[in-house]
Amino acid sequence: MTEIGYADLPGLRMAYRSWGRAGGRPLVALHGGTGSGESWAALAAALGATTRTYAPDLRGYGATGPASAYSLELVRDDVRGLLDALELPRVTVLGHSSGAAAAHLLARAYPDRVAALVLVEPPPPVPLGLRLPPRPDGPLPYDWAAREAFVAELNAPPPTWWEGLAEITAPTLVVAGGPASHLPQHELARMAARIPAARLVVVEGGHAVPAARPAEFATAVRDFLAALPG
């Protein structure tokens, strides 16, 4: 059953969903550029009662709604604030796409809070040349300004993002989507090689791996979690 809650953070009221047994291993899942916390319902069901999954709507998205400013480092700090609000001292953090970028920034900045890390089709912190399509007509379930800001940041990441990968101490799983993805797969492999305790797996579903190959994706995550200590 999905539980919905809200956390009051500095300048932001963040909505989040949660699934699983209250005493399960805590996992915080961060959605990508057009998603919401609801994107992780299928994964939470596949992980079952052994995992307590928390999935926020990030700033600008879903029930959290628009914010006054957007950057992936602000998202990183929002997630840190959510951990504090939920009294979660140490968690596994999973992120997809731009959510994965926020996840590795969190793991680098707050290593004491991240027990393990899962990066799903993370945009490598190198100039990418990503292009946004024109804004769709009509109302959207997210603030278009958030998408614009995050894509601009991913296209021109500061050098510290690449350098900081070598400082990540958490055991890390990098999930690549294979040749159907628009992201350069050789750069994902290079990214995984730079993180000291990372391994790379390929689930050939393109960039939208969790939706395109839900069973294979859930198996990869479940196997990774099962191998962690504790």
N, C-alpha and C positions, 0 to 999 in steps of 0.2 A: 504494500500500500504506500502511495506517495504521501509524504508529509510536507507541508509548506510552512516556512517560517520567514522571519525578517530579522535582520541584524542592523542596528543603528551604528553606523560608522561615521567618522568625521566627514561631514558634508554629503553623506550618502546613506540612503536606507536600502540595504541590499536584500533582495529576495533570494531564497534558496530552497531547494527540494532535498529531501533525504529519504533514504530507503535502507532497509536491512535492520538487523538486530542492534540495539543500542550499545551492546558490549563488543560488537564486531570490530575488526581492524579498520580504523578510520581512513577513508580515501576521499579526497576532495578533487572533483572533476571539473575542468574548465573547458567550456565550449569554444567553438571557432567563430568565424566572422559573421555568419548569418544564423547562428544557432541560439540556444538558450539552455538553461539547466535541464529542461525536459529531454534534451538530446541524449542524456545518459540513462534514461529509464531502462532500455533493453540491457545495457551492460550491467546495471545494478541488479536486475533480475537474474542475469546469468551468474553473477558473483555470489548471489544468495546470502544466507544469514551470516556467513563468516565475515562479511565486510559490511561496514556501515558507510554508505556512500552519501556524500554531500555534494550538491551541484548548484552553485550560485548562478543567477542571471547576472552577468558582468555589467559594469557601468555602461549605460546606453542601450541595454538589451532587456527585453521581456518586462517582467514586473518590477525590475529595478528602475528602468526608465532612464531618460536623458540625464546627463551630468553637465556641469559647467565647463569641464575640460576633459581631454582624452589623451592618454598615452599608455603604453604597455607597462611603464614603471608605476603609473598610478594604479593600474589593474593589479600589479604585483602587490602594492601596499594595501589595496582593498582586501586582497585574499589574506594577507597577514592579519588585517583587522578582523576579518571573519573568523580566523582561527582563535584569536583572542576572545571574541564575543561568544564563541561556542565552547570555550575552555578546552581547546584541543592543543595540547602542548607539542605533539609530534605526529605527523600524518604522512601518508603516501599522497603525492600530488600527481594527477594525470591531466594532460592538456592536449587539445587538438588544434592544429593550425595556429592562429594567433594566440589561442589559449595556451598552446605549448610554449610559445615565446615567453609569455608571462610566467609560466611554470619554471622554466630554467632560470629566469631572472630571480624568482623567489628562492630557488634552491641555492643560488650563488650568494644572495644577500643575507639569507636567514638559514644557514645550514643546520642550525640546532632545531629548526621546526620541520625539516623535510627528511623523513626516514627513508624514502625511496621516491623515484621519479619515473614517470612514463610519458614520453614525448611522442605524440602521434602525428606523423607528417609535419614536423616542426619546420617552419620556414628558416632555412639556414641563415645565420646572421652575416650575410654577405649581400652586396647589391643584387637585387633580384629582377628588377624591371617588371614587377607585377602591374597589370592594368585592370582598373575597375571598369565594369560595364556602366553604361548610363544608369542613373538612378531609376529604379522601377516606378511606374506611375502608382498613385494611390498611397494609402497608409501602409507603413511597414512595421513589423514587430521589433524594430530596433531603430536607433537614431543613425541616419545616413552619415552624419558628421563623424560618428565613431568609426565607421568603416573607412571613411576617407583618411582619418588620422592614423589608424593602425596600419593601413596599407602603405601610406607615405613613410611611416617609421620603418616598416619592414624593407622598403626599397632603399633606405639610406640609414642602416643601423649604425650606431656608434661603434668604433673599433673595440671598445671595452666589452661589447657583447660577445664577440668571438674570443677575445682573450680570456674572458671570464669562464668560458666552458671548462677550461683546464682546472678551475678552482672548485668545481662541483664535486662534493665528496659523497653524495648519496648514490647507492646502487641505482643504475638507470637502464631502462629499456627504451630504445628508439624504434618505433614502428614506421617503416617506410611503405608507401603504397605501390611501388613498382613503376614500370614504364608508362602506365596510364595517368600517373600524376603529372600535374603541371610544374611541380617543383623539381629542381635538378637533383636526381637521385645520387649522383656522385658526391654532391655537396652534403647530402644527408649522411652518407657514409663517412665523409671527412669529419663531419660534426660529431658523429658517434665515436669516432676514433680519438677525438680530442678530449672527450669526457673520460676521466680516469677509470671509472667503474661502470662503463656502459657496454651494452651489447646491442647489436642491430638485428632486427628480424624484418623480413619482407612479407607482407600480406597483400597480395596483388588485387587491390580494390581501388586503385587510384587515390586521389586526395581524400575522398570521403570514405576512408577505410571502415570506420565503425558502422556506417549505414550500409555500405556495399557488401561487406563480408562480416556480418555481426558474429557469426559462430566462430570463425577462425580468429577474429580479433579478440573476442572474449576468452578463447582458449589461450592465446598468447599472454594476455594480461593475467589470467588466473594462474598459469604456470609460473610466471614471473613472481607473483605475490606468494605463491606456495614455497618458492625457493628462498624467500627472505628469512633471516633469523627472527626468532620470536613468533 
